Amino acid sequence: MKRPVLSVLVVEDHPTIARQLVGFLEGLGWQPDHAGTGELAIRLATTQPYDVVLLDLNLPDLDGLQVCRAIKAGAPRNVPVLMLTARDAFEDKAQGFREGADDYVPKPFDLREVALRCEALARRGALYQPQELRVGPFTLMPRERRALYGDAPLALTQTGFAILLMLCREHPHPVPRSALVQHLWGATPPASDALKSHIYTLRKTLEAASGRKILATILQLGYRLDLEPPSDA
């Protein structure tokens, strides 16, 4: 049976363990992101639709249980949280489940078991997730990273899809440029103005699909989708 492609946030401050997890998940063809602090983990998990969060409880800035609570409260979907920790006493496990964790794997762990548990949690979580987001002429399928304009598929990069998803979720409100930068790159944005390039590519794709300018720039703020049909007057 073909394994699903999962989007996973790895929250782990130990460099060696983080590299092992990310490398193993990439080897499965999955799409892992990494956060080495609780603050970055919360920012990523509350702005991007991950299938699973792998959460180490011993983080340098915030307690993992606090991070779990924040993710469960603010994530755009009910993302499953798999705890990875050396805290193996019963009370530690019980407290983690009370704070919203969905499963628990003690350290040291077998990477293969972690992957199997991720798949099980993702299947369980998919039962409670909306399969589509519909905004005006757009239909977005976050789990599949696919988007339609009307009935026609949009040829988007992964970054372009992430931008469009955020714009659709915030519509009709504008999305600040700073929020998009944090959404895409967290605390380490690229040195060049990469967002401008991605916005340009996305804008051209949407114009080709719609036949008009649909991605508006709000001066000194950011961007929003202009979904109102043009007036004939």
Secondary structure in CASP SS format (residue, H / E / C, confidence):
PFRMAT SS
TARGET T0000
AUTHOR 0000-0000-0000
METHOD secondary structure of the structure
MODEL  1
M C 1.00
K C 1.00
R C 1.00
P C 1.00
V C 1.00
L C 1.00
S E 1.00
V E 1.00
L E 1.00
V E 1.00
V E 1.00
E C 1.00
D C 1.00
H C 1.00
P H 1.00
T H 1.00
I H 1.00
A H 1.00
R H 1.00
Q H 1.00
L H 1.00
V H 1.00
G H 1.00
F H 1.00
L H 1.00
E H 1.00
G H 1.00
L C 1.00
G C 1.00
W C 1.00
Q E 1.00
P E 1.00
D E 1.00
H E 1.00
A E 1.00
G C 1.00
T C 1.00
G H 1.00
E H 1.00
L H 1.00
A H 1.00
I H 1.00
R H 1.00
L H 1.00
A H 1.00
T C 1.00
T C 1.00
Q C 1.00
P C 1.00
Y C 1.00
D C 1.00
V E 1.00
V E 1.00
L E 1.00
L E 1.00
D E 1.00
L C 1.00
N E 1.00
L C 1.00
P C 1.00
D C 1.00
L C 1.00
D E 1.00
G H 1.00
L H 1.00
Q H 1.00
V H 1.00
C H 1.00
R H 1.00
A H 1.00
I H 1.00
K H 1.00
A H 1.00
G H 1.00
A C 1.00
P C 1.00
R C 1.00
N C 1.00
V C 1.00
P C 1.00
V E 1.00
L E 1.00
M E 1.00
L E 1.00
T E 1.00
A C 1.00
R C 1.00
D C 1.00
A C 1.00
F H 1.00
E H 1.00
D H 1.00
K H 1.00
A H 1.00
Q H 1.00
G H 1.00
F H 1.00
R H 1.00
E C 1.00
G C 1.00
A C 1.00
D C 1.00
D E 1.00
Y E 1.00
V E 1.00
P E 1.00
K C 1.00
P C 1.00
F C 1.00
D C 1.00
L H 1.00
R H 1.00
E H 1.00
V H 1.00
A H 1.00
L H 1.00
R H 1.00
C H 1.00
E H 1.00
A H 1.00
L H 1.00
A H 1.00
R H 1.00
R H 1.00
G H 1.00
A H 1.00
L C 1.00
Y C 1.00
Q C 1.00
P C 1.00
Q C 1.00
E C 1.00
L E 1.00
R E 1.00
V E 1.00
G C 1.00
P C 1.00
F E 1.00
T E 1.00
L E 1.00
M E 1.00
P C 1.00
R C 1.00
E C 1.00
R C 1.00
R E 1.00
A E 1.00
L E 1.00
Y E 1.00
G C 1.00
D C 1.00
A E 1.00
P E 1.00
L C 1.00
A C 1.00
L C 1.00
T C 1.00
Q H 1.00
T H 1.00
G H 1.00
F H 1.00
A H 1.00
I H 1.00
L H 1.00
L H 1.00
M H 1.00
L H 1.00
C H 1.00
R H 1.00
E H 1.00
H C 1.00
P C 1.00
H C 1.00
P C 1.00
V E 1.00
P E 1.00
R H 1.00
S H 1.00
A H 1.00
L H 1.00
V H 1.00
Q H 1.00
H H 1.00
L H 1.00
W H 1.00
G C 1.00
A C 1.00
T C 1.00
P C 1.00
P C 1.00
A C 1.00
S C 1.00
D C 1.00
A H 1.00
L H 1.00
K H 1.00
S H 1.00
H H 1.00
I H 1.00
Y H 1.00
T H 1.00
L H 1.00
R H 1.00
K H 1.00
T H 1.00
L H 1.00
E H 1.00
A H 1.00
A H 1.00
S H 1.00
G C 1.00
R C 1.00
K C 1.00
I C 1.00
L E 1.00
A E 1.00
T E 1.00
I E 1.00
L C 1.00
Q C 1.00
L C 1.00
G E 1.00
Y E 1.00
R E 1.00
L E 1.00
D C 1.00
L C 1.00
E C 1.00
P C 1.00
P C 1.00
S C 1.00
D C 1.00
A C 1.00
END
